[in-house]
Amino acid sequence: MRTEELTAKALESVKYDKYLLANAVGKRAEAIANGAKSVLAIDVSDMKYSDIALREIAEGKIIVSLEE
């Protein structure tokens, strides 16, 4: 899936809040960089951390929500 399609699908999952999505991708990418395992069922060894995080959110593997 292309990055534009992933981004559109991920935005849909956060009710089109681009700031929430950017924050979630950044935090998840940082977690992956610090050793967290990806929850994707594909080989992610040559993917960027931010691409992994975006795909996880777009596929619904990582749920993003606002804590109130």
Secondary structure by P-SEA (a helix, b strand, c coil): ccaaaaaaaaaaaaccaaaaaaaaaaaaaaaaaabbbbccccccccccaaaaaaaaaaaccbbbbbcc
